[in-house]
Amino acid sequence: MLKGLRDKPTYVRRQVTVVLTVVIFGIIVFSWLAIRGFGLDGSQGQVEAGTRVSPFEVVKNSFDKITGALNSATESNTATTTGTATTSEGEPVILLK
């Protein structure tokens, strides 16, 4: 198998290398998430003894935590209005908090 791969052009060898790297990395990350859950706040996934947690559920919960953190960050960066006023020319002005 390796001898046949060595005879291939360079671009084919690079494609095979990238695909294998991504697949192996994906397997490692998926296994890690399946064995040990994690949270953005540093907490680890704690489950009761004897309960089975699906690896897909761990990934879904991780993405839910990430999207929740991103949503709260964007909400805290948006300005809230506290009232309106007008300029001397009569144009409305929004007062920001």
N, C-alpha and C positions, 0 to 999 in steps of 0.2 A: 504494500500500500504506500509506504513512504517513498519507495523507489519510483513508483508511478507518479507520485506527486512531485518529486524532484525533476522529472522530465517535463512537467507542465511549464507554461510561460509564467513569468513573474507575477502578472496581474491575477492569474488564477490562484497561485500560491498565497497571495495577499488576501484574496477573497476568502479562501478556506481558513486562513489564520484569523481573520476578523470574525467570521461566523462561529468558529470554535470558541474563540475568546468570549463572545457575547453569550453563547449557550452555557459555557462553564460558569461564567459569572452569574447568569440568571439562576442556574441550579444552586449555586452557593447562597445567593441572597434568599431565594425561595426557601431553602432548607433552614437558613438562619431564622427567618420570620416564622416558619412553622414550629421550630423548636423553642424559640425565645421571642416573645412579643416585645414590643417597645413602644414608648410614648415620647412625644416631643418634650414633655416636661421632665424627662429623665426617669419616669417611673417604668418599671418593667411589668409585662403582662402577668398578672397573678390570676390563677384559676384554682378552683378547689380540686383536691386530689380525686382522681377517678373520672374527671370530666374530660371529654375530648373536644378540642378546638380545631376547627377546620383551618388549614393554611389560607384558604381563600378569605375566610372571615377575618383573619389577622391582617391580611393585606388590605381588605376593605376598611377595617377599623383604623388602620394606619393612615389611609388616604382621607378618611373622614376627619381625623385629628388634624392632618395637614391643611385641608380645606377650611376647617373651622378656625385654625390659627391665622390663615391668610385672610379670611373674612373679617375676623376681629381686628386684624391689623389695618385693613383698608377702612373699616368703619371708624377706627380711632383717628385716622388721618383726614377724614372728611370734615369739613366745617359745618357747624350747626348754626342756624339763624336764631337770633334772639329778639328780633324786631325789625321794623322798618322806620325810615325817616326820609325827609325830603331835603334837597339842597335849596339854596336861595333862589335857584332857577325853577324850582318845582319838580326836579327829577327825583325819582325814588332812589333811595340808597339802602342797601341791605346791611344791617349791622351784624357782624360775625362775633361769635364768642371767642 
